Amino acid sequence: MSGGVDSSVTAYLLKEQGYQIVGVFMKNWSFPVKRITECPLYQDYLDMVSVCKFLKVPYLVFSFEKEYRKRVIDDFFKEYRAGRTPNPDVLCNREIKFDLFLKEALKRGADLMATGHHIRSRKTPKGYQLLRGKDPIKDQTYFVYPITQAQLGRCLFPIGEYTKAQIREIAKQVGLPTAAKRDSQGICFIGRIDAKDFLKTKLLQRKGDIVDLSGRKRGEHEGAWFYTLGQRRIVGLSGTAKPLYVIKTDVRKNLVIVGSDSDTYTKVARIGPLHLINPKEYTSRTLVGKQFLAKSRYTPELSRGVLKKDSKGFYFQFSQPERAVTSGQSLVLYQGQVCIGGGVIKDNIK
């Protein structure tokens, strides 16, 4: 339980269904961080406690600070230092919540783990499927695609059957203390922290040039690794008649290259190892050459395309040019409501 309305309603629904539940707060961060003025973890903990007391259920705290720093935060900085834009929520779910947290819960005698994700699961003769949440705006399968069959078999996702508005209404009607609490924004299980401010705690500011495709200098920046593909608000960019966007960064040369919005579009996303949620239902061999829906970033929108493979590995060819296909993010595949799996984007090709 994170102290938010989604996990609060999850606890309420399960108790109403007759489950014996224990609320668990996951403590992954408490180290002081320079430049960071707002880290609401303690308030989130207090909100979790108030909900558990309201529901009359016991609560615990699991601490994974050391593991979280090593397996999520260190990788986060490593990727940005290399000029990629990782998704910490994908990392957190893969490395901590559905791995260490689940193992600890089972070790302590739990039969199942329930989360407040807007996702669903379904058991079929061939195994478990991961399904998109009923609310297309809030669907979080993008963050959970690395999940395995063994993990799905031990998990419940009660709120995936509801829209966010319905969740809010349930919380309000029941009188849950978190009914009016705003959704969290920021880095997974750290809180409402601006990613750029967080990066500056480890990555040095390095003055460099902002150039256009012709090589003409258009301004100066404070470090190429602070910028990501498709970004429009570019600190240090001189006034321009038309909007300019980041279309590429070169951390080795410390350059930020800008262009028009049309320059951010590509047709192909090349990905790393392909993770399949249910290998008995879908195999990489049978998927190649077929058309799927896909997300190249966390968004409600789905794009069509074909999964292909060559000597360099898997790649996804979009039916229409896709904006800001960014290395470090994930390319997640869907067939209807079913999330098939995905892989980390290595590169994009025009």
DAFENQUI-V247110 format. One record per backbone hydrogen bond with DSSP energy under -1.0 kcal/mol. NH is the residue of the N-H (numbers start at 0). CO is the residue of the C=O. If there is no record, write none. Layout:
# DAFENQUI-V247110
nh = [NH:NH]
co = [CO:CO]
This chain:
# DAFENQUI-V247110
nh = [7:8:9:10:11:12:13:14:15:16:17:18:22:24:26:35:43:44:45:46:47:48:49:50:51:52:53:54:56:59:61:63:67:68:69:70:71:72:73:75:76:77:78:79:80:81:82:83:84:90:91:92:93:94:95:96:97:100:102:103:104:105:106:107:108:109:112:114:118:119:121:123:126:128:130:131:133:138:139:142:144:146:151:152:153:154:155:159:160:161:166:167:168:169:170:171:172:173:174:175:178:180:186:189:190:192:197:198:199:200:201:202:205:207:209:210:211:214:217:218:219:220:225:226:229:230:233:236:237:244:245:246:247:249:253:254:255:256:257:258:262:263:264:265:266:267:268:269:270:271:274:276:280:281:286:287:288:289:291:292:293:294:302:304:305:306:307:309:312:314:315:316:317:318:321:323:327:328:330:331:332:333:334:337:338:339:340:341:342:344:345:346:348]
co = [3:4:5:6:7:8:9:10:11:12:14:13:57:59:61:32:39:40:41:42:43:44:45:46:47:48:49:50:51:22:24:26:63:64:65:66:67:67:68:71:72:73:74:75:76:77:79:78:326:86:87:88:89:90:91:91:92:95:98:99:100:101:102:103:105:104:153:155:116:130:128:126:123:121:119:336:159:134:117:139:140:143:147:148:150:151:112:156:157:158:162:163:164:165:166:167:168:169:170:170:175:177:190:186:186:190:193:194:195:197:198:198:221:220:218:255:215:211:209:209:235:207:222:223:245:227:231:233:217:258:230:256:256:254:249:249:208:247:210:244:259:260:261:321:348:348:315:346:313:343:341:339:277:277:282:283:306:286:304:333:302:331:293:291:316:289:314:312:309:307:268:305:266:303:265:263:344:325:342:294:340:292:337:334:129:332:332:274:330:328:269:269:267]
